[in-house]
Amino acid sequence: MYVLPLILRKAASRTAASGCLLLLVLLGLCGAAAQAASLDPAVLPKIQAATFEVVAAKPANDPLTYEKPLPLELLPYQERTDKYYSIGTAFAIGNNRYVTAAHVLLVGNGSLWGEPALRDASGRVYAIGKVEKFSLQQDFVVFSLATQPAGAAALEIDAKPALNQVVYAVGNALGTGVVIRDGLYTSDTPEDQDGRWKWMRFSAAASPGNSGGPLLDKDGKLIGIVLMKSQNENLNYALPISMVLDAPDGQAVMDTRAAYQLDIFDTIQNGTFKAQFALPMSLGDFYRNFQTRFNAHSGEQLKALLAKTSANLFPNGEGSARLLHQQAQLNNFPTLIVRGSNGEWARAGGRSQHFDLDGNGYVDIGAAGRNGLIHLRRPDGVDPVKFYADAKLRMDLLARTGIFQREVGGEKVKITSLGHPTSESTHVDRWQRPWHVEVWPLPYANAVGVVYVLPVPDGSVVLSRLVPASSVHDAKLDLDELSNFIYLTYEGTLAQWKAFLAEPALQPAAFKNIHIDFDYGRRFSYASSRVAFSYTDEVQAITPDSMLWLGFRFFPDKGQPVWDVSDIDIWKTTASDDHNNVNIQRYAAPPAGLDDDFTSRWQKLSQRQYPYNGVARQDGDLMKIDAVAAPAGGNAPSILYTAFYGIEGTHPQADMKSKLDLLMKDMRVMEH
């Protein structure tokens, strides 16, 4: 699991509590705004003139399509008719200088909405001109407007407020306009990281939308910036306005603890996001400068995290030994390799939902950590060349399952298409597997789906994550690394394999050493640098409907970890009740210290003991027979292969042995 840097997680919690995340409002999770408290009526016009909503324009176009028109009439009138999303509050301090919370401004970073702007009580909207000063750790930003409001007003300032006085929180509560609510300035408390300053604590109510708004004293003078709610009690946080006034002009400063974590283990990399750059600059330039530094910090954090766990990072370390020597697990649903609390690496995640599509297609869905895992079986009627090349086609097939939905006014509406990805690229993982990387926008939620698609013979497997629009770089950092830990089987009918093998660009590098050839009704052959075998339809029917499974797994080879085939399984047909199959498996001598079952199995193999003795046996309604194949010229090989033949019904030993001999006739083991 990737853990967002603490600064952004803190901003997210402030956002949820203080109004920076409109999605809470869209989901109906917020309560009603309180009534405005009393202040001297003479100061109210000035407060109103100096206080603004921070808004972002709603997307002009929606790339999504839906099963029916969205029931927008279910939304409150103001929400459905407003052309803007209300994301926070800001206020004027004079001389074309305005203040809001840093995390409010950062909502616009990479946003699918319009750039943040200010809106006054009469509905006029003012674009931000220049960012003048910024502090991520103190959570404030000072900026100018491109055009000032007529008759611009500013709040009077009290930089040394007294404790235990009545205070007023002013802000855009729940997007319903600016309201004023009273309470007490109760205490000061050190900031969490190093106690470098003290937050103001106050009891005036603060709702989503209040973030960045002014905290006023009993005379209506500005004493602080409302930033966040307490999670455990009804006391909220504000930054003293003196901290803003005393901060150096012309600087953007970041000095905040950050943490990085991956879904493959519970190790956390703690560090400090520390950077600065000169201001003023335009909003777009500010976002680019901020994101460049944050992206660099994230990359450094990931590198440090992997470095400090490198000795025991799969496939390294004792905790990897068991998984490296287990036999391949034939499963067309992808899993993620993770390290458990016992230090052992194992497969995690699994299928939780199944959806059938026309033409024998289907979609299986599951998860591992915060990542979605999907197996999409291509419907028979869909052209394979177009399927592998067309991201929209694949995503539309997923949408047919109804898994994508948008909630409007409590009603869920199916999304039938996500349109087109905004970007497509290729990522090749450590094992030289080519992932197609797609970014899918969800403008209504200011979010994106980052999707990694790996072609397989019967369709594709998918690793995905839904993130805020500003987090694409971080999501790709994570998923690039997590792709190295995906465990999967390549399987499909021979007809599907024929289409897949015709497209070398779809194949991992391991396929350069694998040669699969078949002639329906005649012959099937497999050859690699490790093992080769072939058989005719006298052993088992070879048809377009025959199923070939290549059991890839991770194992040591000459002291280096590789990802390669260790299990080749060919079923007569795709029928679920068909148990007729031939199988070739690779076994390696286990190292000392593994479970007894590894040692016991190797002893049976090396001594050709039951069931690897070429003697047929009945197992339910299936007859089975196994034998061992060894490399030529070795007295005590460390690599052995088995050949297996299975068929339904009861058959004599001579017939079973004859089929096994035919299977092994041209079998050669090349590795020792």
C-alpha positions in Angstrom: 0.0 0.0 0.0 1.4 3.4 -0.9 0.9 5.8 2.0 0.5 9.4 1.0 3.0 11.7 2.5 1.9 12.9 5.9 1.5 16.4 4.7 -1.0 15.3 2.1 -2.8 12.9 4.4 -3.1 15.6 6.9 -4.4 17.9 4.2 -6.8 15.2 3.2 -8.1 14.9 6.8 -8.4 18.7 7.0 -10.1 18.7 3.7 -12.7 16.1 4.7 -13.3 18.0 8.0 -13.0 21.5 6.7 -14.4 21.5 3.3 -11.7 21.1 0.7 -13.1 17.8 -0.7 -16.4 18.4 -2.5 -16.9 14.7 -2.8 -18.1 14.6 0.8 -20.9 17.0 -0.2 -21.7 15.0 -3.3 -22.0 11.9 -1.2 -24.3 13.6 1.2 -22.0 13.0 4.2 -22.2 16.5 5.6 -24.7 18.0 8.0 -26.5 21.4 7.9 -24.7 24.6 8.5 -25.3 26.4 11.8 -26.9 29.8 12.0 -24.6 32.9 11.9 -23.6 34.2 15.3 -24.0 37.8 16.4 -21.4 40.5 15.7 -21.6 44.2 15.7 -23.8 44.9 12.6 -21.5 47.7 11.6 -18.6 45.3 10.9 -20.7 42.7 9.0 -20.6 44.4 5.6 -16.8 44.7 5.7 -16.5 41.0 6.8 -18.7 40.0 3.9 -16.8 42.1 1.4 -13.5 40.7 2.5 -14.5 37.0 2.6 -14.8 34.9 -0.5 -15.6 31.4 -1.5 -12.8 29.5 -3.2 -14.3 27.8 -6.2 -13.3 25.7 -9.2 -15.2 25.5 -12.5 -17.1 22.3 -13.1 -15.8 20.4 -16.2 -17.4 21.7 -19.4 -17.4 18.2 -20.9 -18.0 14.8 -19.4 -16.2 12.0 -21.3 -18.3 9.3 -19.6 -21.5 7.8 -20.9 -24.2 6.4 -18.8 -27.0 3.9 -19.0 -29.5 6.7 -18.7 -29.6 10.5 -18.2 -28.2 11.4 -14.8 -31.0 12.3 -12.3 -29.6 15.7 -11.6 -33.0 16.9 -10.4 -32.3 14.9 -7.2 -29.5 17.2 -6.2 -30.2 20.4 -4.2 -31.0 23.3 -6.5 -27.9 25.3 -5.7 -25.6 22.3 -6.3 -27.1 21.3 -9.6 -27.3 24.9 -11.0 -24.0 26.1 -9.9 -21.3 26.2 -12.6 -18.6 25.9 -9.9 -17.6 23.5 -7.2 -17.1 25.3 -3.8 -13.8 24.0 -2.3 -13.0 26.4 0.6 -12.8 30.0 1.8 -10.3 32.9 1.4 -10.1 36.5 2.7 -8.5 39.8 1.9 -5.7 41.4 4.1 -5.2 44.5 1.8 -3.0 45.7 -1.0 -4.3 43.0 -3.4 -3.2 40.2 -1.0 -5.5 37.3 -0.2 -5.1 34.3 2.1 -6.4 30.8 2.1 -5.2 27.4 3.3 -2.4 25.8 1.4 -4.3 22.5 1.1 -7.3 24.5 -0.5 -5.0 25.9 -3.2 -3.5 22.4 -3.8 -6.9 21.0 -4.7 -6.2 22.7 -8.1 -2.8 20.9 -8.6 -3.3 18.5 -11.5 -7.1 19.1 -11.1 -9.6 18.0 -13.7 -11.7 21.0 -12.7 -10.9 24.7 -13.4 -8.2 26.5 -11.5 -9.2 27.7 -8.1 -10.6 31.3 -8.1 -12.4 33.5 -5.7 -16.2 34.2 -5.7 -17.8 37.1 -3.9 -21.3 37.2 -2.3 -22.8 38.6 -5.5 -21.5 35.7 -7.6 -18.6 37.5 -9.4 -15.5 35.3 -9.9 -11.9 36.5 -9.8 -9.0 34.7 -11.2 -5.8 34.3 -9.1 -3.0 36.4 -10.4 0.3 35.5 -8.6 1.2 33.2 -5.7 3.1 35.5 -3.3 4.1 33.3 -0.4 3.4 29.7 0.6 4.0 27.4 3.5 3.0 23.8 3.3 3.8 23.0 6.9 1.9 26.0 8.3 -0.8 25.4 5.7 -1.2 28.9 4.2 -0.8 30.7 1.0 -0.9 34.4 0.1 -1.8 35.4 -3.4 -3.0 38.3 -5.5 -5.9 38.5 -7.9 -5.6 39.2 -11.6 -8.4 41.8 -11.2 -9.4 43.2 -7.9 -13.1 43.5 -6.8 -14.6 46.9 -7.0 -14.5 48.6 -3.6 -12.1 45.9 -2.3 -12.2 45.6 1.5 -9.7 44.1 3.9 -10.0 42.7 7.4 -8.5 44.5 10.3 -5.8 42.5 12.1 -5.1 41.7 15.7 -1.8 39.9 15.7 -1.8 39.3 19.5 -5.2 38.0 20.5 -6.1 37.1 24.1 -7.0 33.7 25.2 -10.5 32.8 26.4 -12.3 35.5 24.3 -15.2 35.0 22.1 -14.2 34.2 18.5 -16.0 33.9 15.2 -15.3 31.3 12.5 -16.2 32.8 9.1 -16.5 30.5 6.1 -18.3 28.9 3.2 -20.0 26.2 5.2 -21.0 23.2 3.1 -21.0 25.3 -0.1 -24.1 27.2 1.1 -22.5 30.6 1.3 -20.5 32.4 3.9 -21.8 32.1 7.5 -20.4 33.2 10.9 -20.4 31.0 14.0 -19.2 31.8 17.5 -17.2 30.0 20.1 -14.2 30.5 22.4 -10.5 30.8 21.7 -9.6 28.2 24.3 -5.9 27.3 24.1 -2.7 27.0 22.1 -1.1 23.7 21.2 2.3 22.9 19.6 2.3 21.6 16.0 2.9 17.9 15.8 6.2 17.6 14.0 8.7 19.7 16.0 6.7 22.1 18.0 7.9 24.9 15.9 4.8 27.0 16.4 1.5 26.7 18.2 -1.9 26.2 16.7 -4.9 28.2 18.1 -7.7 26.0 19.4 -11.2 27.3 19.3 -14.7 25.9 19.8 -16.6 27.8 17.1 -18.2 25.3 14.7 -16.4 24.6 11.4 -17.9 22.7 8.5 -16.6 21.4 5.2 -15.9 24.7 3.3 -14.5 26.6 6.2 -10.9 25.7 5.3 -8.9 28.9 4.6 -11.5 31.2 6.2 -10.8 33.9 8.8 -11.0 33.4 12.6 -12.2 36.8 14.0 -12.1 38.2 17.5 -15.0 39.8 19.4 -14.5 43.1 17.5 -14.4 41.4 14.1 -10.6 41.6 13.7 -8.6 38.9 12.0 -6.6 36.7 14.4 -6.1 33.4 12.5 -6.9 31.1 9.5 -9.3 28.2 10.1 -7.6 25.1 8.9 -8.9 21.8 10.4 -11.1 20.1 12.8 -10.1 18.0 15.8 -10.8 14.4 15.1 -11.6 13.5 18.7 -13.2 16.5 20.2 -15.1 19.7 19.3 -12.1 21.9 19.2 -10.8 23.2 15.9 -7.5 24.5 14.7 -6.4 27.8 13.3 -3.0 29.3 12.4 -2.3 32.6 14.1 -2.3 35.4 11.5 1.0 36.6 12.8 2.6 33.5 11.4 1.4 34.6 7.9 2.5 38.2 8.3 5.9 37.2 9.7 6.7 34.6 7.0 9.2 35.7 4.4 7.8 37.2 1.2 8.7 35.7 -2.1 9.2 32.1 -1.0 7.4 28.8 -1.2 8.6 26.6 1.7 8.0 22.9 2.2 9.4 21.3 5.4 7.0 18.5 6.4 7.4 14.9 7.4 6.4 12.4 4.8 6.0 8.6 4.7 6.1 6.0 1.9 4.8 2.5 2.0 4.1 -0.2 -0.6 1.4 -2.9 -0.4 3.9 -5.7 -0.4 5.1 -5.2 3.2 4.5 -3.2 6.3 7.8 -1.4 6.3 7.5 2.4 6.2 10.0 4.9 5.0 9.8 8.1 7.0 11.4 11.3 5.7 11.0 15.0 5.3 9.7 16.8 2.3 12.0 19.8 2.4 12.3 22.2 -0.5 11.7 25.8 -1.5 11.6 28.0 -4.5 11.2 31.7 -5.3 7.9 33.5 -5.7 5.9 35.3 -7.0 4.8 33.2 -9.9 1.6 32.4 -11.8 -0.7 29.7 -10.4 0.2 27.3 -13.3 4.0 27.8 -12.7 3.5 27.4 -9.0 1.8 24.0 -9.5 4.5 22.8 -11.8 7.3 23.8 -9.5 5.6 22.3 -6.5 4.8 19.0 -8.3 8.3 18.7 -9.7 9.8 18.9 -6.2 7.2 16.6 -4.7 7.6 14.0 -7.4 11.4 14.0 -6.9 10.9 13.6 -3.1 8.5 10.7 -3.7 11.0 9.0 -6.0 13.7 9.4 -3.3 11.4 8.0 -0.7 10.7 4.9 -2.7 14.3 4.4 -3.5 15.2 4.6 0.2 12.4 2.3 1.1 13.6 -0.4 -1.3 17.2 0.1 -0.3 16.7 -0.5 3.4 14.7 -3.7 2.7 16.9 -4.9 -0.2 18.4 -7.8 1.7 15.0 -9.3 2.3 13.1 -8.0 -0.7 11.7 -10.8 -2.8 13.3 -12.7 -4.4 16.1 -12.0 -1.9 16.5 -13.3 1.6 15.5 -16.4 3.6 11.8 -15.4 3.5 11.8 -15.9 -0.3 13.1 -19.5 -0.3 9.8 -21.3 0.2 8.0 -19.4 -2.6 11.0 -19.8 -4.9 10.8 -23.6 -4.5 7.0 -24.1 -4.5 5.6 -25.6 -7.7 3.8 -23.2 -10.0 0.2 -22.4 -9.0 -2.0 -22.6 -12.1 -4.5 -19.8 -11.8 -5.6 -17.4 -14.4 -6.4 -14.7 -11.8 -3.3 -12.6 -10.9 -2.1 -12.3 -7.4 0.4 -10.0 -5.6 3.5 -11.4 -3.8 3.6 -9.9 -0.3 5.7 -10.4 2.8 3.7 -11.6 5.9 4.3 -10.8 9.5 6.4 -13.9 9.8 8.8 -12.6 7.2 7.7 -15.1 4.5 6.8 -14.0 1.0 3.6 -15.5 -0.3 0.8 -14.8 -2.9 -2.0 -12.5 -1.7 -5.3 -11.3 -3.1 -7.9 -13.2 -5.0 -11.0 -13.2 -7.0 -14.1 -11.8 -5.2 -16.5 -11.2 -8.1 -17.3 -12.9 -11.4 -19.2 -11.4 -14.3 -20.1 -13.3 -17.5 -19.9 -11.6 -20.9 -21.2 -12.7 -24.3 -19.1 -15.1 -26.4 -17.6 -17.0 -23.5 -16.0 -13.8 -22.2 -15.9 -13.0 -18.5 -14.4 -10.6 -16.0 -13.0 -11.6 -12.6 -12.4 -8.9 -10.1 -10.4 -8.9 -6.8 -8.0 -6.8 -4.8 -4.7 -6.8 -3.0 -4.1 -4.0 -0.6 -5.4 -0.8 -2.2 -5.0 -2.2 -5.7 -7.6 -3.6 -8.0 -6.8 -6.9 -9.7 -8.8 -8.0 -12.8 -8.7 -10.9 -15.3 -10.6 -10.1 -18.5 -11.3 -13.1 -20.8 -11.7 -11.8 -24.3 -15.1 -12.7 -25.8 -14.8 -15.1 -28.8 -16.4 -12.6 -31.2 -13.9 -9.8 -30.5 -11.0 -9.6 -32.9 -7.8 -10.3 -30.9 -5.7 -7.7 -32.8 -8.2 -5.0 -32.0 -8.6 -6.2 -28.5 -5.0 -5.9 -27.7 -4.6 -2.6 -29.4 -7.7 -0.7 -28.3 -7.8 0.5 -24.7 -11.4 1.8 -25.0 -12.7 -1.5 -26.3 -11.2 -3.3 -23.3 -12.5 -0.7 -20.8 -15.9 -0.8 -22.4 -16.0 -4.6 -21.9 -15.2 -4.0 -18.2 -18.0 -1.4 -18.0 -20.5 -4.0 -19.3 -20.3 -5.7 -15.9 -21.8 -2.6 -14.2 -18.8 -2.2 -11.9 -18.5 1.5 -12.7 -21.2 3.6 -11.2 -21.8 7.2 -10.3 -24.0 8.2 -7.4 -26.3 11.2 -7.9 -28.7 12.2 -5.2 -28.5 8.8 -3.6 -29.2 7.0 -6.9 -26.5 4.9 -8.5 -26.2 5.1 -12.3 -24.1 2.7 -14.3 -21.3 4.1 -16.4 -21.3 2.4 -19.7 -18.1 3.9 -21.1 -15.1 5.8 -19.7 -14.4 7.3 -23.1 -10.7 7.4 -23.9 -7.6 7.4 -21.7 -5.8 10.7 -21.4 -2.5 9.0 -21.7 -1.1 5.6 -22.8 2.4 4.3 -22.4 4.3 1.1 -21.8 6.1 0.0 -18.7 8.4 -3.1 -18.8 8.8 -4.6 -15.4 11.9 -6.3 -13.9 10.9 -9.6 -15.5 10.6 -8.0 -18.9 6.8 -8.2 -19.0 5.2 -5.3 -21.1 2.4 -3.5 -19.3 0.2 -1.1 -21.2 -0.3 1.9 -18.9 -3.5 4.0 -19.1 -4.8 7.0 -17.3 -8.6 7.3 -17.2 -10.2 10.6 -16.1 -13.3 10.8 -13.8 -13.8 14.6 -13.9 -16.9 14.6 -11.8 -14.9 13.2 -8.9 -11.6 15.0 -9.8 -10.0 11.5 -9.8 -8.3 9.2 -12.3 -8.0 5.5 -12.7 -4.4 4.4 -13.3 -4.5 1.1 -15.1 -1.7 -1.3 -15.9 -2.8 -3.9 -18.5 -0.7 -7.0 -19.3 -1.7 -9.0 -22.4 -2.2 -12.7 -21.9 -3.3 -15.4 -24.4 -7.0 -15.4 -23.4 -7.3 -11.6 -22.8 -5.6 -9.4 -20.2 -4.8 -9.1 -16.6 -5.1 -5.7 -14.9 -3.4 -4.0 -12.0 -5.2 -0.7 -11.1 -5.7 2.1 -8.6 -8.2 5.0 -8.2 -6.4 8.2 -7.1 -6.9 12.0 -6.9 -6.1 13.6 -10.2 -2.9 15.1 -8.7 -1.5 11.7 -7.7 -0.9 10.2 -11.1 2.9 10.3 -10.7 2.8 8.7 -7.2 0.4 6.0 -8.4 2.7 5.1 -11.3 5.7 5.0 -8.9 3.8 2.4 -6.9 2.4 0.4 -9.7 5.7 0.3 -11.6 7.2 -1.4 -8.5 4.2 -3.5 -7.7 4.1 -4.9 -11.3 7.4 -6.7 -10.4 5.5 -8.7 -7.7 2.6 -9.9 -9.8 2.2 -13.7 -10.0 0.2 -15.0 -13.0 -0.3 -17.9 -15.3 -0.5 -17.6 -19.1 -3.4 -19.7 -20.3 -5.8 -20.0 -23.2 -7.2 -22.2 -25.9 -4.9 -23.1 -28.7 -6.9 -20.8 -30.9 -6.2 -17.9 -28.5 -2.6 -18.9 -28.2 -2.3 -18.7 -32.0 -3.4 -15.1 -32.0 -1.2 -14.2 -29.0 1.9 -15.8 -30.5 1.4 -13.9 -33.7 2.1 -10.6 -31.8 5.7 -10.6 -30.4 5.2 -7.1 -28.9 2.6 -8.6 -26.5 5.0 -11.2 -25.1 7.4 -11.1 -22.2 11.1 -11.6 -22.9 10.8 -15.1 -21.6 9.0 -16.1 -24.8 12.1 -15.5 -26.8 13.3 -18.9 -25.5 10.0 -20.6 -25.9 8.8 -22.1 -29.1 5.2 -23.5 -29.2 4.0 -25.2 -32.4 0.8 -27.1 -33.1 -1.1 -28.6 -36.0 -4.7 -29.3 -35.1 -5.4 -33.0 -35.3 -1.7 -33.9 -35.7 0.9 -32.6 -33.4 1.8 -30.3 -30.4 5.3 -29.3 -29.5 7.0 -27.2 -26.9 10.7 -26.3 -26.8 12.7 -24.0 -24.6 16.3 -23.8 -23.4 15.2 -25.9 -20.4 13.0 -28.7 -21.8 11.5 -29.9 -25.0 8.7 -32.4 -25.8 6.0 -33.1 -28.3 3.1 -35.5 -28.8 0.6 -36.5 -31.5 -3.1 -36.7 -31.3 -2.6 -40.4 -30.6 -1.8 -39.3 -27.0 -4.5 -36.6 -26.7 -6.7 -34.7 -29.2 -5.2 -31.4 -30.4 -8.0 -29.0 -31.3 -8.6 -25.2 -31.3 -10.5 -25.8 -28.1 -7.6 -27.5 -26.3 -6.4 -25.5 -23.3 -2.7 -24.7 -22.8 -1.5 -23.5 -19.4 2.0 -22.2 -18.9 2.7 -22.1 -15.2 5.2 -19.3 -14.9 6.9 -18.8 -11.5 9.9 -17.2 -9.9 12.8 -19.6 -9.2 16.6 -19.5 -8.8 18.7 -20.4 -11.9 22.5 -20.5 -11.6 22.3 -18.3 -8.5 20.0 -15.7 -10.1 16.3 -15.3 -9.8 14.3 -15.7 -13.0 10.7 -15.7 -14.1 10.1 -18.7 -16.3 7.9 -21.6 -17.1 8.0 -24.6 -14.7 4.7 -26.2 -15.5 3.2 -27.0 -19.0 -0.4 -28.3 -18.8 -2.5 -29.1 -21.9 -6.2 -30.1 -21.4 -8.1 -31.9 -24.1 -10.9 -29.3 -24.1 -12.2 -26.2 -22.1 -15.1 -28.1 -20.6 -15.2 -27.8 -16.9 -15.8 -31.5 -16.4 -12.9 -32.5 -18.7 -10.0 -34.1 -16.8 -8.0 -35.4 -19.7 -4.6 -33.7 -19.8 -0.9 -34.0 -20.2 1.6 -32.2 -18.0 5.3 -31.5 -17.9 6.7 -30.1 -14.6 10.1 -28.8 -13.5 11.5 -29.7 -10.0 14.7 -28.4 -8.3 16.6 -29.9 -5.4 15.4 -28.0 -2.4 18.0 -26.1 -0.2 18.4 -27.1 3.4 16.0 -25.7 5.9 12.8 -26.0 3.9 9.8 -28.0 5.1 10.1 -31.8 5.1 7.6 -32.1 2.2 10.1 -30.5 -0.2 12.8 -33.0 0.8 10.4 -35.9 0.8 9.1 -35.1 -2.7 12.6 -34.6 -4.1 13.6 -38.0 -2.7 10.7 -39.7 -4.4 11.5 -38.0 -7.6 15.3 -38.7 -7.6 14.6 -42.4 -6.7 11.6 -42.8 -9.0 9.4 -43.8 -6.2 5.6 -43.8 -6.2 3.8 -41.9 -7.8 6.7 -41.1 -10.2 7.4 -44.7 -11.1 5.6 -45.1 -14.4 2.8 -47.2 -12.8 -0.8 -46.2 -13.5 -3.1 -45.4 -10.6 -6.8 -44.7 -10.2 -7.7 -41.4 -8.6 -11.5 -41.1 -8.5 -12.8 -41.3 -12.1 -9.4 -40.4 -13.5 -6.4 -42.7 -14.4 -3.0 -41.1 -13.8 0.5 -42.0 -14.6 3.8 -40.2 -14.0 7.5 -40.7 -14.8 10.7 -38.7 -14.3 12.9 -37.3 -17.0 16.5 -36.3 -16.2 19.1 -34.4 -18.2 21.6 -36.5 -20.1 25.0 -37.3 -18.6 24.3 -36.4 -15.0 24.6 -38.9 -12.1 23.0 -36.6 -9.5 21.1 -33.8 -11.3 19.7 -31.0 -9.3 16.9 -30.4 -11.9 14.4 -33.1 -12.8 11.2 -33.0 -14.9 8.1 -35.2 -14.7 5.8 -36.3 -17.5 2.2 -36.9 -16.6 -0.8 -38.4 -18.5 -4.3 -38.5 -17.2 -7.5 -39.7 -18.8 -11.0 -40.3 -17.5 -12.3 -43.8 -16.9 -10.4 -47.1 -16.1 -7.6 -48.2 -18.4 -5.0 -51.0 -18.2 -1.4 -50.4 -17.3 -0.2 -51.2 -20.7 -2.4 -48.6 -22.4 -1.4 -45.9 -19.9 2.3 -46.7 -20.1 2.1 -46.7 -23.9 0.6 -43.2 -23.9 3.2 -42.0 -21.4 6.0 -43.4 -23.5 4.7 -41.6 -26.6 4.6 -38.4 -24.6 8.2 -38.9 -23.4 9.5 -40.2 -26.7 10.9 -36.9 -27.9 11.3 -35.3 -24.4 14.7 -33.8 -23.7 15.9 -32.0 -20.5 18.6 -29.5 -21.2 19.3 -28.0 -17.8 21.2 -29.7 -15.0 
